[in-house]
């Protein structure tokens, strides 16, 4: 081996088995990682995809798909009640077991076999484990068995790891055992009371879904309105619709702390501009290091 080749050769990682070399190594098998793998394979490259949880990522199992599955029955009933001749046919209450069962089918009961088969079908190699960078174009994957294997990429390592929920730094938040976007979309028990802090897309979707499923929802927005990244009229329309559905919408508020007056009491959120609200569960925003815009307590 020449000196130049020695300089380019990967350094061995102690306790790690040297694995194969691929043209491209993709970290994360969510929608972006799947798209990268598909394009790279279409170009004739040898591809490895590393995933520590479910192939398909948040969108398939804890975000886009389950949230829409929860919303659809709620919106269908709401729409029918607005139509003359149809509203008379809407009788009784929503069947929450049916809603949750349908949601579970849409996420394949959190079984990623079908999407894992898709990875194999395009000719890529799926490697399950926790991947981390270990040098230029080098990834170490730690498998559930504890075994570590090093992968080398000839051309590139593509990082498609997405984000994780970030909890705002509030007194009492740890004791409140907060919901994240995962519990808000995979839970199968309707809370009596739900306080959602943050009125972005996730906040208004979850307020709509859980109010329709039978929870008493309070939606708290720090700014002057809902959906701050959109045109003001959009937030106004959504706010009126939520209020008509029974959601208690409050704007211009900030949460200071969480706590229980006594061990058997419901959780209480202390606000800066309105009285305390009795509630019991807290859900964080769906993205790491983003502004904490969506949070919720449940009872």
Phi and psi in degrees as GROMACS dihedral restraints (atoms count N, CA, C in turn):
[ dihedral_restraints ]
;  ai    aj    ak    al  type     phi  dphi    fc
    3     4     5     6     1   -73.5    20    10
    4     5     6     7     1   166.6    20    10
    6     7     8     9     1   -61.7    20    10
    7     8     9    10     1   -39.0    20    10
    9    10    11    12     1   -64.3    20    10
   10    11    12    13     1   -41.5    20    10
   12    13    14    15     1   -65.6    20    10
   13    14    15    16     1   -36.1    20    10
   15    16    17    18     1   -65.2    20    10
   16    17    18    19     1   -38.3    20    10
   18    19    20    21     1   -63.6    20    10
   19    20    21    22     1   -34.0    20    10
   21    22    23    24     1   -86.9    20    10
   22    23    24    25     1   -15.4    20    10
   24    25    26    27     1   -69.5    20    10
   25    26    27    28     1   139.0    20    10
   27    28    29    30     1   -67.3    20    10
   28    29    30    31     1   143.3    20    10
   30    31    32    33     1   -79.3    20    10
   31    32    33    34     1   136.8    20    10
   33    34    35    36     1   -68.5    20    10
   34    35    36    37     1   138.9    20    10
   36    37    38    39     1   -97.9    20    10
   37    38    39    40     1   124.9    20    10
   39    40    41    42     1   -56.0    20    10
   40    41    42    43     1   135.9    20    10
   42    43    44    45     1    73.5    20    10
   43    44    45    46     1    14.6    20    10
   45    46    47    48     1  -125.0    20    10
   46    47    48    49     1   130.7    20    10
   48    49    50    51     1   -80.2    20    10
   49    50    51    52     1   136.7    20    10
   51    52    53    54     1   -75.8    20    10
   52    53    54    55     1   123.0    20    10
   54    55    56    57     1   -99.5    20    10
   55    56    57    58     1  -154.8    20    10
   57    58    59    60     1   -86.8    20    10
   58    59    60    61     1   168.5    20    10
   60    61    62    63     1  -107.5    20    10
   61    62    63    64     1   133.2    20    10
   63    64    65    66     1  -123.2    20    10
   64    65    66    67     1   161.5    20    10
   66    67    68    69     1   -69.4    20    10
   67    68    69    70     1   -42.7    20    10
   69    70    71    72     1  -136.0    20    10
   70    71    72    73     1   134.9    20    10
   72    73    74    75     1  -114.0    20    10
   73    74    75    76     1   124.4    20    10
   75    76    77    78     1  -106.9    20    10
   76    77    78    79     1   122.7    20    10
   78    79    80    81     1   -95.4    20    10
   79    80    81    82     1   108.8    20    10
   81    82    83    84     1   107.8    20    10
   82    83    84    85     1   125.2    20    10
   84    85    86    87     1  -111.9    20    10
   85    86    87    88     1    34.9    20    10
   87    88    89    90     1   -78.0    20    10
   88    89    90    91     1  -167.6    20    10
   90    91    92    93     1   -56.5    20    10
   91    92    93    94     1   -40.9    20    10
   93    94    95    96     1   -68.4    20    10
   94    95    96    97     1   -46.6    20    10
   96    97    98    99     1   -61.7    20    10
   97    98    99   100     1   -39.2    20    10
   99   100   101   102     1   -64.2    20    10
  100   101   102   103     1   -41.3    20    10
  102   103   104   105     1   -65.0    20    10
  103   104   105   106     1   -41.7    20    10
  105   106   107   108     1   -61.0    20    10
  106   107   108   109     1   -47.3    20    10
  108   109   110   111     1   -61.0    20    10
  109   110   111   112     1   -42.1    20    10
  111   112   113   114     1   -62.8    20    10
  112   113   114   115     1   -45.9    20    10
  114   115   116   117     1   -66.0    20    10
  115   116   117   118     1   -41.3    20    10
  117   118   119   120     1   -65.2    20    10
  118   119   120   121     1   -41.4    20    10
  120   121   122   123     1   -66.0    20    10
  121   122   123   124     1   -37.3    20    10
  123   124   125   126     1   -62.7    20    10
  124   125   126   127     1   -26.8    20    10
  126   127   128   129     1   -87.5    20    10
  127   128   129   130     1     5.9    20    10
  129   130   131   132     1    85.3    20    10
  130   131   132   133     1    14.1    20    10
  132   133   134   135     1   -89.5    20    10
  133   134   135   136     1   151.4    20    10
  135   136   137   138     1   -85.9    20    10
  136   137   138   139     1   125.2    20    10
  138   139   140   141     1  -127.8    20    10
  139   140   141   142     1   137.4    20    10
  141   142   143   144     1  -116.3    20    10
  142   143   144   145     1   137.0    20    10
  144   145   146   147     1  -117.2    20    10
  145   146   147   148     1   124.4    20    10
  147   148   149   150     1  -105.7    20    10
  148   149   150   151     1   127.1    20    10
  150   151   152   153     1  -141.3    20    10
  151   152   153   154     1   130.8    20    10
  153   154   155   156     1   -94.8    20    10
  154   155   156   157     1   -16.0    20    10
  156   157   158   159     1  -122.7    20    10
  157   158   159   160     1  -115.8    20    10
  159   160   161   162     1  -104.6    20    10
  160   161   162   163     1   134.7    20    10
  162   163   164   165     1   -66.7    20    10
  163   164   165   166     1   124.6    20    10
  165   166   167   168     1   119.5    20    10
  166   167   168   169     1   -26.9    20    10
  168   169   170   171     1    68.6    20    10
  169   170   171   172     1  -162.3    20    10
  171   172   173   174     1   -56.1    20    10
  172   173   174   175     1   -45.3    20    10
  174   175   176   177     1   -56.3    20    10
  175   176   177   178     1   -44.3    20    10
  177   178   179   180     1   -75.1    20    10
  178   179   180   181     1   -28.5    20    10
  180   181   182   183     1  -123.2    20    10
  181   182   183   184     1   -23.5    20    10
  183   184   185   186     1  -139.4    20    10
  184   185   186   187     1    16.7    20    10
  186   187   188   189     1  -145.6    20    10
  187   188   189   190     1  -104.0    20    10
  189   190   191   192     1   -53.8    20    10
  190   191   192   193     1   -52.7    20    10
  192   193   194   195     1   -69.0    20    10
  193   194   195   196     1   -54.5    20    10
  195   196   197   198     1   -66.8    20    10
  196   197   198   199     1   -32.5    20    10
  198   199   200   201     1   -64.7    20    10
  199   200   201   202     1   -41.9    20    10
  201   202   203   204     1   -69.7    20    10
  202   203   204   205     1   -32.2    20    10
  204   205   206   207     1   -66.8    20    10
  205   206   207   208     1   -34.8    20    10
  207   208   209   210     1   -72.4    20    10
  208   209   210   211     1   -36.2    20    10
  210   211   212   213     1   -74.1    20    10
  211   212   213   214     1   -35.2    20    10
  213   214   215   216     1   -56.4    20    10
  214   215   216   217     1   -51.2    20    10
  216   217   218   219     1   -62.7    20    10
  217   218   219   220     1   -37.8    20    10
  219   220   221   222     1   -63.5    20    10
  220   221   222   223     1   -46.3    20    10
  222   223   224   225     1   -70.1    20    10
  223   224   225   226     1   -36.9    20    10
  225   226   227   228     1   -60.2    20    10
  226   227   228   229     1   -44.7    20    10
  228   229   230   231     1   -65.5    20    10
  229   230   231   232     1   -43.1    20    10
  231   232   233   234     1   -61.4    20    10
  232   233   234   235     1   -42.1    20    10
  234   235   236   237     1   -64.8    20    10
  235   236   237   238     1   -43.2    20    10
  237   238   239   240     1   -61.5    20    10
  238   239   240   241     1   -37.1    20    10
  240   241   242   243     1   -70.3    20    10
  241   242   243   244     1   -11.8    20    10
  243   244   245   246     1   -94.6    20    10
  244   245   246   247     1    -5.3    20    10
  246   247   248   249     1  -107.1    20    10
  247   248   249   250     1   123.6    20    10
  249   250   251   252     1   -58.9    20    10
  250   251   252   253     1   135.3    20    10
  252   253   254   255     1    90.5    20    10
  253   254   255   256     1   -25.5    20    10
  255   256   257   258     1   -98.2    20    10
  256   257   258   259     1   -34.9    20    10
  258   259   260   261     1   -60.6    20    10
  259   260   261   262     1   -29.2    20    10
  261   262   263   264     1   -67.7    20    10
  262   263   264   265     1   -21.5    20    10
  264   265   266   267     1   -85.7    20    10
  265   266   267   268     1   -11.7    20    10
  267   268   269   270     1   -85.9    20    10
  268   269   270   271     1   109.9    20    10
  270   271   272   273     1  -135.4    20    10
  271   272   273   274     1   149.2    20    10
  273   274   275   276     1    82.0    20    10
  274   275   276   277     1  -173.0    20    10
  276   277   278   279     1  -107.7    20    10
  277   278   279   280     1   164.9    20    10
  279   280   281   282     1   -67.5    20    10
  280   281   282   283     1   142.1    20    10
  282   283   284   285     1   -88.5    20    10
  283   284   285   286     1    94.5    20    10
  285   286   287   288     1   -64.8    20    10
  286   287   288   289     1   -35.0    20    10
  288   289   290   291     1   -61.7    20    10
  289   290   291   292     1   -39.1    20    10
  291   292   293   294     1   -66.4    20    10
  292   293   294   295     1   -39.6    20    10
  294   295   296   297     1   -63.0    20    10
  295   296   297   298     1   -47.3    20    10
  297   298   299   300     1   -67.2    20    10
  298   299   300   301     1   -35.8    20    10
  300   301   302   303     1   -64.0    20    10
  301   302   303   304     1   -41.9    20    10
  303   304   305   306     1   -64.3    20    10
  304   305   306   307     1   -43.6    20    10
  306   307   308   309     1   -56.7    20    10
  307   308   309   310     1   -44.6    20    10
  309   310   311   312     1   -61.9    20    10
  310   311   312   313     1   -37.6    20    10
  312   313   314   315     1   -67.5    20    10
  313   314   315   316     1   -38.5    20    10
  315   316   317   318     1   -63.7    20    10
  316   317   318   319     1   -30.7    20    10
  318   319   320   321     1   -98.9    20    10
  319   320   321   322     1    16.4    20    10
  321   322   323   324     1    54.4    20    10
  322   323   324   325     1    34.5    20    10
  324   325   326   327     1    54.8    20    10
  325   326   327   328     1    35.5    20    10
  327   328   329   330     1    56.4    20    10
  328   329   330   331     1    38.6    20    10
  330   331   332   333     1  -114.3    20    10
  331   332   333   334     1   119.4    20    10
  333   334   335   336     1   -97.8    20    10
  334   335   336   337     1    20.2    20    10
  336   337   338   339     1   -54.3    20    10
  337   338   339   340     1   -44.8    20    10
  339   340   341   342     1   -61.7    20    10
  340   341   342   343     1   -43.4    20    10
  342   343   344   345     1   -74.4    20    10
  343   344   345   346     1   -31.4    20    10
  345   346   347   348     1   -65.0    20    10
  346   347   348   349     1   -38.4    20    10
  348   349   350   351     1   -64.2    20    10
  349   350   351   352     1   -34.2    20    10
  351   352   353   354     1   -63.1    20    10
  352   353   354   355     1   -41.7    20    10
  354   355   356   357     1   -58.7    20    10
  355   356   357   358     1   -46.2    20    10
  357   358   359   360     1   -65.1    20    10
  358   359   360   361     1   -35.8    20    10
  360   361   362   363     1   -65.1    20    10
  361   362   363   364     1   -29.2    20    10
  363   364   365   366     1   -85.9    20    10
  364   365   366   367     1    -2.9    20    10
  366   367   368   369     1    93.0    20    10
  367   368   369   370     1    11.0    20    10
  369   370   371   372     1   -90.8    20    10
  370   371   372   373     1   162.2    20    10
  372   373   374   375     1  -105.1    20    10
  373   374   375   376     1   123.0    20    10
  375   376   377   378     1   -92.9    20    10
  376   377   378   379     1   126.1    20    10
  378   379   380   381     1  -121.1    20    10
  379   380   381   382     1   116.2    20    10
  381   382   383   384     1   -89.8    20    10
  382   383   384   385     1   130.0    20    10
  384   385   386   387     1   157.6    20    10
  385   386   387   388     1   179.6    20    10
  387   388   389   390     1   -96.3    20    10
  388   389   390   391     1   111.4    20    10
  390   391   392   393     1   -95.8    20    10
  391   392   393   394     1   146.4    20    10
  393   394   395   396     1  -145.6    20    10
  394   395   396   397     1   150.7    20    10
  396   397   398   399     1   -69.8    20    10
  397   398   399   400     1   139.7    20    10
  399   400   401   402     1  -134.6    20    10
  400   401   402   403     1    26.8    20    10
  402   403   404   405     1   135.4    20    10
  403   404   405   406     1   176.3    20    10
  405   406   407   408     1   -58.0    20    10
  406   407   408   409     1   123.0    20    10
  408   409   410   411     1    53.9    20    10
  409   410   411   412     1    36.5    20    10
  411   412   413   414     1  -136.3    20    10
  412   413   414   415     1   130.9    20    10
  414   415   416   417     1  -128.4    20    10
  415   416   417   418     1   133.8    20    10
  417   418   419   420     1  -105.4    20    10
  418   419   420   421     1   127.0    20    10
  420   421   422   423     1  -110.6    20    10
  421   422   423   424     1   123.7    20    10
  423   424   425   426     1  -100.6    20    10
  424   425   426   427     1   117.9    20    10
  426   427   428   429     1   -85.5    20    10
  427   428   429   430     1   167.3    20    10
  429   430   431   432     1   -61.7    20    10
  430   431   432   433     1   -24.8    20    10
  432   433   434   435     1   -73.7    20    10
  433   434   435   436     1   -11.9    20    10
  435   436   437   438     1    98.1    20    10
  436   437   438   439     1   -13.3    20    10
  438   439   440   441     1   -68.9    20    10
  439   440   441   442     1   140.9    20    10
  441   442   443   444     1  -115.6    20    10
  442   443   444   445     1   137.8    20    10
  444   445   446   447     1  -134.1    20    10
  445   446   447   448     1   138.9    20    10
  447   448   449   450     1   -99.8    20    10
  448   449   450   451     1   130.5    20    10
  450   451   452   453     1  -111.7    20    10
  451   452   453   454     1   144.4    20    10
  453   454   455   456     1  -118.5    20    10
  454   455   456   457     1   136.8    20    10
  456   457   458   459     1  -108.4    20    10
  457   458   459   460     1   127.6    20    10
  459   460   461   462     1   -67.8    20    10
  460   461   462   463     1   -39.6    20    10
  462   463   464   465     1  -108.6    20    10
  463   464   465   466     1   -48.6    20    10
  465   466   467   468     1  -163.3    20    10
  466   467   468   469     1   149.8    20    10
  468   469   470   471     1  -105.7    20    10
  469   470   471   472     1   124.9    20    10
  471   472   473   474     1  -107.4    20    10
  472   473   474   475     1   120.5    20    10
  474   475   476   477     1   -93.4    20    10
  475   476   477   478     1   113.5    20    10
  477   478   479   480     1  -129.0    20    10
  478   479   480   481     1    47.6    20    10
  480   481   482   483     1   -85.7    20    10
  481   482   483   484     1    -5.8    20    10
  483   484   485   486     1    68.7    20    10
  484   485   486   487     1  -142.0    20    10
  486   487   488   489     1  -143.1    20    10
  487   488   489   490     1   174.8    20    10
  489   490   491   492     1  -132.6    20    10
  490   491   492   493     1   157.5    20    10
  492   493   494   495     1   -60.4    20    10
  493   494   495   496     1   142.6    20    10
  495   496   497   498     1  -120.0    20    10
  496   497   498   499     1   125.2    20    10
  498   499   500   501     1   -89.8    20    10
  499   500   501   502     1   129.0    20    10
  501   502   503   504     1   -60.1    20    10
  502   503   504   505     1   148.5    20    10
  504   505   506   507     1   -82.4    20    10
  505   506   507   508     1    86.5    20    10
  507   508   509   510     1  -121.7    20    10
  508   509   510   511     1   139.8    20    10
  510   511   512   513     1   -58.1    20    10
  511   512   513   514     1   131.7    20    10
  513   514   515   516     1    88.3    20    10
  514   515   516   517     1    -1.4    20    10
  516   517   518   519     1   -69.4    20    10
  517   518   519   520     1   -35.9    20    10
  519   520   521   522     1   -64.7    20    10
  520   521   522   523     1   -43.6    20    10
  522   523   524   525     1   -67.4    20    10
  523   524   525   526     1   -25.2    20    10
  525   526   527   528     1   -73.5    20    10
  526   527   528   529     1   -11.4    20    10
  528   529   530   531     1    49.6    20    10
  529   530   531   532     1    71.4    20    10
  531   532   533   534     1   -70.1    20    10
  532   533   534   535     1   150.5    20    10
  534   535   536   537     1   -73.9    20    10
  535   536   537   538     1   145.7    20    10
  537   538   539   540     1  -108.1    20    10
  538   539   540   541     1  -175.1    20    10
  540   541   542   543     1   -58.8    20    10
  541   542   543   544     1   -24.2    20    10
  543   544   545   546     1   -69.5    20    10
  544   545   546   547     1   -49.5    20    10
  546   547   548   549     1   -66.4    20    10
  547   548   549   550     1   -32.5    20    10
  549   550   551   552     1   -66.6    20    10
  550   551   552   553     1   -22.9    20    10
  552   553   554   555     1  -109.7    20    10
  553   554   555   556     1   -19.8    20    10
  555   556   557   558     1  -109.4    20    10
  556   557   558   559     1     0.4    20    10
  558   559   560   561     1   -71.0    20    10
  559   560   561   562     1   146.6    20    10
  561   562   563   564     1  -122.0    20    10
  562   563   564   565     1    19.9    20    10
  564   565   566   567     1  -126.9    20    10
  565   566   567   568     1   128.6    20    10
  567   568   569   570     1   -83.8    20    10
  568   569   570   571     1   119.7    20    10
  570   571   572   573     1   -71.7    20    10
  571   572   573   574     1   153.7    20    10
  573   574   575   576     1   -67.6    20    10
  574   575   576   577     1   -45.5    20    10
  576   577   578   579     1  -131.9    20    10
  577   578   579   580     1   139.8    20    10
  579   580   581   582     1  -138.3    20    10
  580   581   582   583     1   121.7    20    10
  582   583   584   585     1  -107.4    20    10
  583   584   585   586     1   120.0    20    10
  585   586   587   588     1  -109.2    20    10
  586   587   588   589     1   122.6    20    10
  588   589   590   591     1  -104.2    20    10
  589   590   591   592     1   114.0    20    10
  591   592   593   594     1   116.6    20    10
  592   593   594   595     1   129.3    20    10
  594   595   596   597     1  -121.9    20    10
  595   596   597   598     1    41.2    20    10
  597   598   599   600     1   -83.9    20    10
  598   599   600   601     1  -161.6    20    10
  600   601   602   603     1   -59.8    20    10
  601   602   603   604     1   -44.9    20    10
  603   604   605   606     1   -65.7    20    10
  604   605   606   607     1   -42.3    20    10
  606   607   608   609     1   -61.4    20    10
  607   608   609   610     1   -46.4    20    10
  609   610   611   612     1   -72.6    20    10
  610   611   612   613     1   -33.3    20    10
  612   613   614   615     1   -63.4    20    10
  613   614   615   616     1   -47.5    20    10
  615   616   617   618     1   -69.9    20    10
  616   617   618   619     1   -32.7    20    10
  618   619   620   621     1   -63.0    20    10
  619   620   621   622     1   -43.4    20    10
  621   622   623   624     1   -62.9    20    10
  622   623   624   625     1   -48.0    20    10
  624   625   626   627     1   -64.7    20    10
  625   626   627   628     1   -52.1    20    10
  627   628   629   630     1   -74.4    20    10
  628   629   630   631     1   -30.6    20    10
  630   631   632   633     1   -63.7    20    10
  631   632   633   634     1   -43.4    20    10
  633   634   635   636     1   -65.6    20    10
  634   635   636   637     1   -27.2    20    10
  636   637   638   639     1   -85.7    20    10
  637   638   639   640     1    -5.1    20    10
  639   640   641   642     1   119.5    20    10
  640   641   642   643     1    -3.4    20    10
  642   643   644   645     1   -79.3    20    10
  643   644   645   646     1   154.9    20    10
  645   646   647   648     1   -93.6    20    10
  646   647   648   649     1   107.0    20    10
  648   649   650   651     1  -103.9    20    10
  649   650   651   652     1   134.4    20    10
  651   652   653   654     1  -115.2    20    10
  652   653   654   655     1   126.1    20    10
  654   655   656   657     1  -109.6    20    10
  655   656   657   658     1   120.2    20    10
  657   658   659   660     1  -110.1    20    10
  658   659   660   661     1   125.1    20    10
  660   661   662   663     1  -118.3    20    10
  661   662   663   664     1   128.3    20    10
  663   664   665   666     1   -71.2    20    10
  664   665   666   667     1   -34.9    20    10
  666   667   668   669     1   -82.5    20    10
  667   668   669   670     1  -163.1    20    10
  669   670   671   672     1   -86.7    20    10
  670   671   672   673     1    -5.8    20    10
  672   673   674   675     1  -165.1    20    10
  673   674   675   676     1  -175.6    20    10
  675   676   677   678     1   -92.5    20    10
  676   677   678   679     1   159.2    20    10
  678   679   680   681     1    48.6    20    10
  679   680   681   682     1    63.1    20    10
  681   682   683   684     1   -63.7    20    10
  682   683   684   685     1   -18.7    20    10
  684   685   686   687     1   -85.0    20    10
  685   686   687   688     1    -2.0    20    10
  687   688   689   690     1  -110.5    20    10
  688   689   690   691     1   175.2    20    10
  690   691   692   693     1   -59.1    20    10
  691   692   693   694     1   143.1    20    10
  693   694   695   696     1   -54.5    20    10
  694   695   696   697     1   -35.8    20    10
  696   697   698   699     1   -64.9    20    10
  697   698   699   700     1   -27.5    20    10
  699   700   701   702     1   -65.3    20    10
  700   701   702   703     1   -48.0    20    10
  702   703   704   705     1   -61.6    20    10
  703   704   705   706     1   -36.2    20    10
  705   706   707   708     1   -65.0    20    10
  706   707   708   709     1   -43.7    20    10
  708   709   710   711     1   -64.7    20    10
  709   710   711   712     1   -44.8    20    10
  711   712   713   714     1   -63.8    20    10
  712   713   714   715     1   -40.3    20    10
  714   715   716   717     1   -61.4    20    10
  715   716   717   718     1   -43.0    20    10
  717   718   719   720     1   -65.2    20    10
  718   719   720   721     1   -40.1    20    10
  720   721   722   723     1   -64.3    20    10
  721   722   723   724     1   -41.4    20    10
  723   724   725   726     1   -65.0    20    10
  724   725   726   727     1   -42.7    20    10
  726   727   728   729     1   -62.6    20    10
  727   728   729   730     1   -41.0    20    10
  729   730   731   732     1   -62.5    20    10
  730   731   732   733     1   -30.8    20    10
  732   733   734   735     1   -80.3    20    10
  733   734   735   736     1    -6.8    20    10
  735   736   737   738     1   106.2    20    10
  736   737   738   739     1    -0.4    20    10
  738   739   740   741     1   -73.8    20    10
  739   740   741   742     1   134.9    20    10
  741   742   743   744     1   -84.8    20    10
  742   743   744   745     1   100.2    20    10
  744   745   746   747     1   -97.0    20    10
  745   746   747   748     1   125.2    20    10
  747   748   749   750     1  -131.8    20    10
  748   749   750   751     1   131.3    20    10
  750   751   752   753     1  -115.1    20    10
  751   752   753   754     1   161.6    20    10
  753   754   755   756     1    71.8    20    10
  754   755   756   757     1    32.5    20    10
  756   757   758   759     1  -123.6    20    10
  757   758   759   760     1   152.1    20    10
  759   760   761   762     1  -131.5    20    10
  760   761   762   763     1   139.1    20    10
  762   763   764   765     1   -86.6    20    10
  763   764   765   766     1   131.4    20    10
  765   766   767   768     1  -100.2    20    10
  766   767   768   769     1   -36.8    20    10
  768   769   770   771     1  -164.2    20    10
  769   770   771   772     1   163.2    20    10
  771   772   773   774     1  -121.5    20    10
  772   773   774   775     1   148.3    20    10
  774   775   776   777     1  -175.6    20    10
  775   776   777   778     1   167.6    20    10
  777   778   779   780     1  -114.6    20    10
  778   779   780   781     1   131.3    20    10
  780   781   782   783     1   -58.3    20    10
  781   782   783   784     1   -34.1    20    10
  783   784   785   786     1  -153.0    20    10
  784   785   786   787     1   165.8    20    10
  786   787   788   789     1   -57.2    20    10
  787   788   789   790     1   -25.8    20    10
  789   790   791   792     1   -96.7    20    10
  790   791   792   793     1    -4.3    20    10
  792   793   794   795     1   -81.3    20    10
  793   794   795   796     1   160.8    20    10
  795   796   797   798     1   -72.0    20    10
  796   797   798   799     1   161.3    20    10
  798   799   800   801     1   -68.2    20    10
  799   800   801   802     1   148.4    20    10
  801   802   803   804     1  -125.9    20    10
  802   803   804   805     1   132.1    20    10
  804   805   806   807     1  -102.9    20    10
  805   806   807   808     1   128.9    20    10
  807   808   809   810     1   -94.5    20    10
  808   809   810   811     1   122.5    20    10
  810   811   812   813     1  -108.0    20    10
  811   812   813   814     1   163.6    20    10
  813   814   815   816     1   -87.1    20    10
  814   815   816   817     1   -27.4    20    10
  816   817   818   819     1  -124.6    20    10
  817   818   819   820     1    -1.3    20    10
  819   820   821   822     1  -138.5    20    10
  820   821   822   823     1   164.9    20    10
  822   823   824   825     1   -64.1    20    10
  823   824   825   826     1   165.3    20    10
  825   826   827   828     1   -62.4    20    10
  826   827   828   829     1   152.7    20    10
  828   829   830   831     1  -121.1    20    10
  829   830   831   832     1   125.6    20    10
  831   832   833   834     1   -75.2    20    10
  832   833   834   835     1   129.3    20    10
  834   835   836   837     1  -165.1    20    10
  835   836   837   838     1   178.9    20    10
  837   838   839   840     1  -144.0    20    10
  838   839   840   841     1    15.8    20    10
  840   841   842   843     1  -153.3    20    10
  841   842   843   844     1   152.6    20    10
  843   844   845   846     1  -125.5    20    10
  844   845   846   847     1   134.0    20    10
  846   847   848   849     1  -123.5    20    10
  847   848   849   850     1   131.5    20    10
  849   850   851   852     1   -83.4    20    10
  850   851   852   853     1   168.4    20    10
  852   853   854   855     1   -67.1    20    10
  853   854   855   856     1   157.8    20    10
  855   856   857   858     1   -82.0    20    10
  856   857   858   859     1    -0.5    20    10
  858   859   860   861     1  -132.0    20    10
  859   860   861   862     1   138.3    20    10
  861   862   863   864     1   -68.3    20    10
  862   863   864   865     1   138.2    20    10
  864   865   866   867     1    65.0    20    10
  865   866   867   868     1    10.0    20    10
  867   868   869   870     1   -90.6    20    10
  868   869   870   871     1   164.1    20    10
  870   871   872   873     1   -56.9    20    10
  871   872   873   874     1   131.8    20    10
  873   874   875   876     1   -70.7    20    10
  874   875   876   877     1    87.9    20    10
  876   877   878   879     1  -103.2    20    10
  877   878   879   880     1   -10.6    20    10
  879   880   881   882     1  -138.3    20    10
  880   881   882   883     1   115.6    20    10
  882   883   884   885     1  -146.3    20    10
  883   884   885   886     1   157.1    20    10
  885   886   887   888     1  -154.7    20    10
  886   887   888   889     1   143.3    20    10
  888   889   890   891     1  -107.6    20    10
  889   890   891   892     1   151.6    20    10
  891   892   893   894     1  -135.5    20    10
  892   893   894   895     1   157.1    20    10
